[in-house]
């Protein structure tokens, strides 16, 4: 599913501080014109089984039941939620 302007994006500054902002605010947050459009184009249709921010995999999330960072909710949570739904529907 393509990224929407309200979708969250994790930003890490040069000091290692992390924040999550809506994609629509990314240009202003990082002070780079076009950053939001670039991110949307890079990750807009990709559904990944690995978080691009922290590297946690879908398999690790299945084992622990936890997401590794805020960005995991964007990258692997949709697949994790589908897995949980299928698992509960199968009665396992």
C-alpha positions as CSV (number, residue, x, y, z in Angstrom):
1,X,0.0,0.0,0.0
2,X,1.5,3.4,-1.0
3,X,2.5,5.7,1.9
4,X,-0.1,8.4,2.8
5,X,0.8,11.9,4.0
6,X,-0.4,11.0,7.5
7,X,1.8,7.8,7.7
8,X,4.5,7.9,10.4
9,X,8.2,8.1,9.5
10,X,11.0,7.6,12.1
11,X,13.7,10.3,12.0
12,X,17.0,9.9,13.8
13,X,19.2,13.0,14.1
14,X,23.0,13.2,14.2
15,X,22.9,12.8,18.0
16,X,20.9,9.6,17.9
17,X,17.7,11.1,19.0
18,X,14.6,9.4,17.5
19,X,11.2,10.8,16.7
20,X,8.3,9.8,14.6
21,X,6.6,12.4,12.3
22,X,3.9,12.3,9.7
23,X,5.3,11.8,6.2
24,X,3.7,15.2,5.3
25,X,6.0,16.9,7.9
26,X,9.2,15.2,6.9
27,X,10.5,18.0,4.6
28,X,10.1,20.6,7.4
29,X,11.5,18.3,10.1
30,X,14.7,17.3,8.2
31,X,14.9,20.7,6.3
32,X,15.3,18.9,3.0
33,X,12.8,19.8,0.3
34,X,11.4,16.7,-1.3
35,X,12.5,14.3,1.4
36,X,8.9,13.1,2.0
37,X,8.3,12.5,-1.7
38,X,11.6,10.6,-1.9
39,X,10.7,8.3,1.1
40,X,7.2,7.7,-0.3
41,X,8.8,6.7,-3.6
42,X,11.4,4.5,-2.0
43,X,9.1,2.6,0.4
44,X,5.7,3.4,-1.1
45,X,4.7,0.0,-2.3
46,X,7.2,-2.3,-0.6
47,X,5.9,-4.6,2.1
48,X,8.9,-6.0,3.9
49,X,9.4,-8.8,6.4
50,X,12.4,-6.8,7.9
51,X,12.3,-3.4,9.5
52,X,14.5,-0.9,7.6
53,X,15.3,1.0,10.7
54,X,16.3,-1.6,13.3
55,X,16.6,-4.8,11.3
56,X,14.0,-6.8,13.3
57,X,12.5,-9.5,11.1
58,X,8.9,-10.8,11.0
59,X,10.1,-14.1,12.4
60,X,11.6,-12.3,15.4
61,X,8.4,-10.4,16.0
62,X,6.4,-13.7,15.8
63,X,8.7,-15.3,18.4
64,X,8.7,-12.4,20.8
65,X,5.4,-10.8,20.2
66,X,7.1,-7.4,20.2
67,X,8.2,-4.8,17.7
68,X,11.8,-3.7,17.8
69,X,11.2,0.1,17.3
70,X,8.6,2.6,16.2
71,X,9.4,2.0,12.5
72,X,8.6,-1.7,12.8
73,X,4.9,-0.7,13.0
74,X,5.3,0.6,9.4
75,X,7.4,-2.1,7.9
76,X,6.5,-5.4,9.5
77,X,3.4,-4.9,11.7
78,X,1.0,-5.2,8.7
79,X,2.4,-8.7,8.0
80,X,2.5,-9.5,11.7
81,X,-1.2,-8.5,12.1
82,X,-2.2,-10.7,9.2
83,X,-0.3,-13.6,10.7
84,X,-2.0,-13.1,14.1
85,X,-5.4,-12.9,12.4
86,X,-4.8,-16.1,10.4
87,X,-3.5,-17.9,13.5
88,X,-6.5,-16.9,15.6
89,X,-8.9,-17.9,12.7
90,X,-7.2,-21.3,12.4
91,X,-7.7,-22.0,16.1
92,X,-4.0,-22.5,16.9
